Amino acid sequence: MGEFIVSNWALVAVFVASGVMLVWPELSRLVGASNEIGTLEATRLMNQAGSLILDVRDGNEYAAGHLPRARHIPLGELSNRIEEIGKYKDKPVIVTCRSGMRAGAAAKVLKGAGFSAVYQLKGGLGAWQQASLPVEK
């Protein structure tokens, strides 16, 4: 067995890497700071009184189109501007970006600041547009 591993180290490395890549999305979802929700659940939460839609993309991306009623705070500024959205600590907060990566980081910042109901839009604005849902400019 050890001889096989030594002789075929590249094959073993590819095998291990592919296994990690298969499991990684589930692990990051379980360990992540927020719950991922789809467009249907996001729409339901958006219709609740007092919910916040937080777009953490850059200014140019936000200006090109965003979810209806979305508040814009770029990810790089979120830690310094958290008090602006403090009234939403106990209300649903839907965090969105282009594809979901920045939203995950923003959700961790919000959870660390004491926000209790943080949701990340799965697939970001791309998924929203693919579902033919409205976008504001």
C-alpha positions as CSV (number, residue, x, y, z in Angstrom):
1,M,0.0,0.0,0.0
2,G,2.7,2.5,1.0
3,E,4.7,1.6,-2.2
4,F,1.6,2.3,-4.3
5,I,1.2,5.8,-2.7
6,V,4.8,6.6,-3.2
7,S,4.9,5.4,-6.8
8,N,1.6,7.2,-7.7
9,W,1.8,10.3,-5.5
10,A,0.3,12.5,-8.2
11,L,-2.7,10.2,-8.7
12,V,-3.3,10.1,-4.9
13,A,-3.0,13.9,-4.7
14,V,-5.6,14.3,-7.5
15,F,-7.9,11.8,-5.7
16,V,-7.6,13.6,-2.3
17,A,-8.1,17.0,-3.9
18,S,-11.2,15.9,-5.8
19,G,-12.7,14.4,-2.6
20,V,-12.1,17.7,-0.8
21,M,-13.7,19.7,-3.6
22,L,-16.8,17.5,-3.5
23,V,-17.2,18.0,0.3
24,W,-16.1,21.6,0.6
25,P,-19.5,23.3,-0.3
26,E,-21.3,21.3,2.3
27,L,-18.7,22.0,5.0
28,S,-18.7,25.7,4.3
29,R,-22.4,25.8,4.4
30,L,-22.5,24.0,7.8
31,V,-19.7,26.1,9.3
32,G,-20.8,29.3,7.7
33,A,-22.3,32.3,9.5
34,S,-25.6,32.4,7.6
35,N,-28.3,30.3,6.1
36,E,-28.3,30.2,2.3
37,I,-31.8,30.8,0.9
38,G,-33.1,30.7,-2.6
39,T,-34.9,33.3,-4.5
40,L,-38.4,32.1,-3.4
41,E,-37.5,32.2,0.3
42,A,-35.8,35.6,-0.2
43,T,-38.9,37.0,-1.8
44,R,-41.0,35.8,1.1
45,L,-38.6,37.4,3.6
46,M,-38.5,40.6,1.6
47,N,-42.2,40.9,1.9
48,Q,-42.1,40.7,5.7
49,A,-42.3,44.1,7.4
50,G,-38.9,45.2,8.8
51,S,-36.6,43.0,6.7
52,L,-33.4,44.4,5.2
53,I,-31.8,43.5,1.9
54,L,-28.1,44.4,2.1
55,D,-26.1,44.5,-1.1
56,V,-22.3,44.3,-0.4
57,R,-21.0,44.8,-3.9
58,D,-18.9,47.7,-5.1
59,G,-20.6,51.0,-6.1
60,N,-20.4,50.4,-9.9
61,E,-21.9,46.9,-9.6
62,Y,-24.7,48.2,-7.4
63,A,-25.5,51.1,-9.8
64,A,-25.7,48.6,-12.7
65,G,-28.6,46.9,-11.0
66,H,-29.7,45.5,-7.6
67,L,-32.6,43.8,-5.7
68,P,-35.6,46.1,-5.0
69,R,-35.2,48.2,-1.8
70,A,-31.6,46.9,-1.3
71,R,-29.4,49.0,0.9
72,H,-25.8,49.4,-0.3
73,I,-22.9,49.0,2.0
74,P,-19.8,47.6,0.2
75,L,-18.1,44.7,2.0
76,G,-14.9,46.7,2.7
77,E,-16.9,49.3,4.6
78,L,-19.3,47.0,6.4
79,S,-17.4,46.8,9.7
80,N,-17.2,50.5,10.0
81,R,-20.8,51.2,9.0
82,I,-22.5,48.4,11.0
83,E,-24.2,51.0,13.3
84,E,-26.2,52.3,10.3
85,I,-28.2,49.0,10.2
86,G,-28.2,48.3,13.9
87,K,-32.0,48.5,14.1
88,Y,-32.2,45.3,12.0
89,K,-30.3,43.1,14.6
90,D,-33.4,41.1,15.4
91,K,-35.0,41.2,12.0
92,P,-34.3,39.2,8.8
93,V,-31.3,40.5,6.9
94,I,-30.8,39.1,3.4
95,V,-27.2,39.7,2.2
96,T,-26.5,39.6,-1.5
97,C,-23.6,40.2,-3.9
98,R,-22.9,39.1,-7.5
99,S,-22.4,35.4,-6.9
100,G,-22.5,34.8,-3.2
101,M,-18.8,34.9,-2.1
102,R,-18.8,38.4,-0.6
103,A,-22.2,37.8,0.9
104,G,-20.8,35.0,2.9
105,A,-18.0,37.2,4.3
106,A,-20.5,39.9,5.1
107,A,-22.8,37.5,6.9
108,K,-20.0,36.5,9.2
109,V,-19.4,40.1,10.0
110,L,-23.1,40.6,10.8
111,K,-23.3,37.5,12.9
112,G,-20.2,38.7,14.8
113,A,-21.9,42.0,15.4
114,G,-24.9,40.3,17.0
115,F,-27.4,40.1,14.1
116,S,-29.6,37.1,14.8
117,A,-31.4,36.4,11.5
118,V,-28.8,36.6,8.7
119,Y,-29.5,35.0,5.3
120,Q,-27.4,34.8,2.2
121,L,-29.0,34.8,-1.2
122,K,-27.8,31.6,-2.9
123,G,-26.2,32.5,-6.2
124,G,-26.5,36.2,-5.6
125,L,-27.8,38.6,-8.1
126,G,-27.1,36.2,-10.9
127,A,-29.6,33.7,-9.5
128,W,-32.1,36.5,-8.9
129,Q,-31.9,37.6,-12.5
130,Q,-32.0,34.0,-13.8
131,A,-35.3,33.6,-12.0
132,S,-36.6,36.6,-13.9
133,L,-37.1,38.7,-10.8
134,P,-37.1,42.5,-10.8
135,V,-33.9,44.5,-10.6
136,E,-33.7,48.2,-9.8
137,K,-31.2,50.7,-11.1
